[in-house]
Amino acid sequence: MTESPRGPLVPDRMYFTTGAGAHARELQAHDLMYMDAGLGRVNRVIVSSRVPPHCRLIPPDEGGAQLTDGQILFAIQALAETNTPGARIATAVGVAVPDGGGLGCVAEVHEQDAVGKDAATAEAKAVQMALTAMGLELGHHDYDGRSAHQPGRDRYDIAGTAVRTHAASIEARGPENGDWVKIVSSLVFLF
């Protein structure tokens, strides 16, 4: 596919947000999680794993300030939940984007993959997966993001293309009283 002019549903900005909610009732934990992430008053549409060319990463507070109550919002989400006392869960969203523009790749650590992880481990895995997907996108089918990834590093070279990574993660433990805890890591797109 060739790059086309930015259409009406091609975002030009994105931001990360995370949130956690705990409550005896699962639905309330769910709502509290989204409120904590700043996404409780919008209609969320889950999208898949691509970042449009030249989509700019902005700070979470700047992105959140641009939301309007009831807005339809497109986001990539990583969700996890538990009501097992002491159980650890962590979610993460990792992004790999070419420095000079071009389509970027996103990967999520969530659901069953989130069980037993801490935030740093989940974030590292999300970045590794995003790097591997970026390698495929760039035609380097043997690129292994897991081998290439180095903690604290955010710039990589994939088949001669400079790539930058970004990520967000959150972790939680199941409350000792058996209440629900739910967590979300999200990459939110703005137009």
KETI-368410 format. One record per atom (N, C-alpha, C): residue in three letters; x negated, y negated, z negated. Coordinates in steps of 0.2 Angstrom, whole numbers, plus 5000, padded with zeros to 4 digits. Layout:
KETI-368410
ALAXYZ...
This chain:
KETI-368410
MET499650065000MET500050005000MET499649945000THR499849895003THR499449825003THR499849784998GLU499449734996GLU499649684991GLU500149634995SER500749624992SER501249584995SER501349514991PRO501549464994PRO501749404989PRO502149424983ARG502049384978ARG502349404972ARG503149394973GLY503449444971GLY504249444972GLY504549424966PRO505249424965PRO505549394960PRO505449444953LEU505349504954LEU505249554949LEU504549574948VAL504049534950VAL503349544949VAL503049494943PRO502949524938PRO502749484932PRO502049454933ASP501949394930ASP501349354931ASP500949354924ARG501249374919ARG501049364912ARG501249434908MET500749454903MET500949504899MET500649494892TYR500949524887TYR500649524881TYR500749584877PHE500349604872PHE500449654868PHE500849634861THR501149684859THR501449674852THR501549744849THR501549744842THR501649804839THR502149794833GLY502449844831GLY502949834825GLY503049904821ALA503249894815ALA503449954811ALA504049934807GLY504449994806GLY505049984802GLY505150044798ALA505350034791ALA505550094787ALA506150084784HIS506550134783HIS507250134780HIS507450204779ALA507950214774ALA508250274773ALA508650304779ARG508950254783ARG509350274789ARG508850264795GLU508950314799GLU508450304805GLU508650244810LEU509250234811LEU509450174815LEU509150104812GLN509250104806GLN508950034803GLN508250034803ALA507850094803ALA507150094804ALA506950074811HIS507350094815HIS507250084822HIS507350004824ASP507849974821ASP508049904822ASP507449864819LEU507249884812LEU506749844809LEU506049844813MET505949904816MET505349914820MET505349854825TYR505849854829TYR505849804835TYR505849734832MET506249724826MET506149654824MET505449634822ASP505149684819ASP504449674817ASP503949654823ALA504149684828ALA503749674834ALA503949614838GLY504449584836GLY504749524839GLY505149534845LEU505449594846LEU505849624851LEU506549644849GLY506749614843GLY507349644841GLY507949604844ARG507849544847ARG508449504850ARG508449504857VAL508149554860VAL508149554868VAL508349624870ASN508549634876ASN508749694879ASN508149724883ARG507849784880ARG507249804882ARG507349854888VAL506949854893VAL506949904899VAL506249934899ILE506249994898ILE505650024899ILE505350044906VAL504750014907VAL504450024914VAL503850074913SER503550094919SER503050144919SER502350104919SER501850134922SER501150124920SER500750084925ARG500950024927ARG500549984932ARG500649914930VAL500049874931VAL500049804930VAL499949774936PRO500349724938PRO500349694945PRO499649654945PRO499449644952PRO498849604953PRO498849534950HIS498349514947HIS498349444944HIS498849434938CYS499049484935CYS499549474929CYS499049454923ARG499149404920ARG498749374915ARG498949394908LEU498449414904LEU498549434897LEU498549374893ILE499149364889ILE499149304885ILE499249324878PRO499149284873PRO499149294866PRO499849314864PRO499949364859PRO500649384857PRO501049324855ASP500849284851ASP501249224849ASP501449184854GLU501049174860GLU501249134865GLU501849174869GLY501749234870GLY502249274874GLY502849284870GLY502849294863GLY503449294859GLY503849234859ALA503549174860ALA503849114860ALA504249094866GLN504149134871GLN504449134878GLN505049174878LEU505249214873LEU505849254874LEU506449214872THR506949234875THR507649204874THR508149264871ASP508549244866ASP509049294864ASP509449324869GLY509449394869GLY509849424874GLY509549434881GLN508949414882GLN508549414888GLN508449494890ILE508449504896ILE508249574899ILE507449574899LEU507149614896LEU506449614895LEU506149684898PHE505649674902PHE505249734904PHE504649754900ALA504549814898ALA503949824894ALA503849904894ILE503149914893ILE502949984893ILE502849994885GLN503150054883GLN503150064876GLN502850124874ALA502550134868ALA502350194865ALA502650194858LEU503050244857LEU503550254851LEU503350314847ALA503350314840ALA503350374836ALA503750364830GLU503850414827GLU504350414821GLU504150474816THR504250464810THR504250524805THR504650504799ASN504850564796ASN505150554789ASN504850604785THR504250634787THR503850684783THR503450644778PRO503550654772PRO503150614767PRO502350624768GLY502050564769GLY501350564769GLY501050584776ALA501450594781ALA501250614788ALA501050544791ARG500450554795ARG500150494798ARG500350494805ILE500550434808ILE500750434815ILE500350364818ALA500250364824ALA499950304827ALA500150304834THR500250244837THR500450234844THR499950184847ALA499850184853ALA499350134856ALA499550124864VAL499450074866VAL499450054874VAL498850034876GLY498550064881GLY497850044884GLY497950024891VAL497549964893VAL497649944900VAL496949934903ALA496849954909ALA496249944913ALA496449904919VAL496149854920VAL496249804926VAL495649784929PRO495649784936PRO495049754939PRO494949684938ASP494349664937ASP494149594935ASP494349544941GLY494249564947GLY494449524953GLY495149524955GLY495649554951GLY496249564954GLY496349634956GLY496949654958GLY497149724960GLY497549754955LEU497849804957LEU498349844953LEU497949874947GLY498249864941GLY497949894935GLY498349954932CYS498049994928CYS498350054925CYS498450044918VAL499050074915VAL499150074908VAL499350144906ALA499150164900ALA499250224897ALA499450214890GLU499850264887GLU500150264881GLU500050324877VAL499950314870VAL499850374865VAL500450364861HIS500950414862HIS501550414858HIS501850474857GLU502450484854GLU502850544853GLU502350594849GLN502350654852GLN502050704848GLN501250694848ASP501050654853ASP500250644853ASP500050594848ALA500550564845ALA500450514840ALA500350544833VAL500550604832VAL500550634825VAL499850654823GLY499650634817GLY499050644814GLY498450594816LYS498650554820LYS498150504822LYS498150434818ASP497550404818ASP497550334815ASP497550294821ALA497550224820ALA497650174825ALA497050174830ALA496450174827ALA495850174831ALA495750234836THR495950294833THR495950354838THR496450344843ALA497050324841ALA497550324847ALA497350264852GLU497050214849GLU496850164854GLU496350184859ALA495850224856ALA495350244860ALA495550294865LYS496050334864LYS496350384868LYS496750344874ALA497150294872ALA497450254877ALA497050224882VAL496450194880VAL495950164884VAL495650214889GLN495450274886GLN495150324890GLN495650344895MET496250354894MET496750374899MET496850324904ALA496850264902ALA496950204907ALA496350204911LEU495750214909LEU495150214913LEU495150264918THR495350324916THR495450384920THR495950374926ALA496550344924ALA497050324929ALA496750274934MET496350224931MET496050174936MET495550204940GLY495150254938GLY494750284942GLY495050314948LEU495650354947LEU496050384952LEU496350324957GLU496550274954GLU496850214958GLU496250184963LEU495650184961LEU495150164965LEU494850214969GLY495050274969GLY494850324974GLY494250364971HIS494150354965HIS493550394961HIS493850454957HIS494050504960HIS494450554957HIS494050594952ASP493450594952ASP493050624946ASP492850584940TYR493150524941TYR492950474935TYR493350504929ASP492950504923ASP493150524917ASP493150474912GLY493750444910GLY493750384906GLY493550404899ARG493650474897ARG493450494890ARG492750494889SER492350514894SER491650514894SER491350444895ALA491650404898ALA491450334900ALA491550284894HIS492050304890HIS492350254885HIS491850254879GLN491650184877GLN491250174871GLN491650124867PRO491750144860PRO492050104856PRO491750034856GLY492249984856GLY491949914856GLY491849884862ARG491749924867ARG491649904874ARG492249884878ASP492249834882ASP492949824886ASP492749804893ARG492149814895ARG491949814902ARG491649874905TYR491949894911TYR491649964914TYR491549944921ASP491149994924ASP491049994932ASP491350054934ILE491850054938ILE492150114941ILE492050114949ALA491650154952ALA491550154959ALA491350084962GLY490950044958GLY490749984960GLY491249924959THR491849944956THR492349894954THR492249874946ALA492149814945ALA492149794937ALA492849794935VAL492949834929VAL493549844926VAL493549814919ARG494049784916ARG494149764909ARG494649804906THR494549824900THR495049854896THR495349814890HIS495949824888HIS496349794883HIS496749844880ALA496949834873ALA497349884870ALA497649854864ALA498149894861ALA498549874855ALA498749934852SER498749944845SER498950004842SER499149984835ILE499550034832ILE499850024825ILE499850094822GLU499750104816GLU499850164812GLU500350154806ALA500550214804ALA500950214798ALA500950284795ARG501150284789ARG501250354785ARG501950364783GLY502250424783GLY502850434781GLY502950414774PRO503450374772PRO503550364765PRO503650424761GLU503450414755GLU503450474750GLU504150494748ASN504650444749ASN505350464747ASN505750494753GLY505350504758GLY505750544764GLY506050494769ASP506050424768ASP506350384772ASP506050384779TRP506350354784TRP506050354791TRP505550304791VAL505050314795VAL504650254798VAL504550264805LYS504650204809LYS504550204816LYS504150154818ILE503650164823ILE503250114825ILE503250114833VAL503050054835VAL503050044842VAL502350004844SER502050014849SER501549974853SER501849964860SER501749904862SER502149884868SER501749834872LEU501749844878LEU501449794883LEU502049754887VAL502249694885VAL502849664887VAL502649614894PHE503049624899PHE502949584905PHE503349524905LEU503149464907LEU503449404908LEU503449374915PHE503949344917PHE504049314924PHE503949244924
